Structure formats: C-alpha cells, structure tokens
Amino acid sequence: MRSRFSAFCTANIRYLIKTHHRSKRQHNDEITLAETLGHTPQTGEKIPSSV
C-alpha cells in the first residue's frame, strides 16, 4: 500500500494502473487518474523512510 501512496504523491499513473487488479481496471483509468491528480492539492508532505 505504501508504494501506491508514493505513486499517487508523485503522480506515477502507470504504476497505479499496473498495480490495480486487472478485474477492476477501466478503459479510461489513465484519464481519470490524470484528472484526479490535477485537482488534488499538493501539500508538500514528506514520506518518511521505513528503514
């Protein structure tokens, strides 16, 4: 889950789609994610290291 959160924070749409279960994917996922990320405020929060 942490990797998907990081991908969302860095707008890594391809990773988000790749790691979403195939049965749940939609043909317009890339467009929907791009729109969502475009409307999500970036707060500048840092992701702490787990090491």
N, C-alpha and C positions, 0 to 999 in steps of 0.2 A: 504494500500500500504506500509506503514511503516513496518508492520510485515513481509511482503515478502522481503523487502530490508534487514531487520535484518537477516532473514533466509538465504538470499544469502550471506551476510557477514560472517555468522557463518557456512556456508556450511550445512544447515539443509535441505537436499534434500527431505526427507519425507514430511516436511511441505510444501515445494514449490510445490510438486506434489499434495498433499492433497488440497491445496488452489487454484489450477489451475482448471478451469472449465472442467468438465468431457468431454464435446464435443470437447475440444481442446487437450486432452491428447493423447499421442502416446505410443505405447508399449515399446519404448526404452527411455522414458523420464529420467529414473534414470541414465542410462549410459551416455546419452547426457549431463545431468547436471553435473555429476561427471567429465566428460572430460572438460567441460567449466570451472568449478570451479578450476580444476587442472591447467588451463592455465591462470587464472585470477590473476594478481599480487595483493597481499595484501599490502595495503599502511599503515595499522595501524591506519586508521581514526576511530574516536570515534563517536558513535551515541548518540547525546545529548538527555537527558531526556525531556519528554514532560510535565512533572509535574512542 
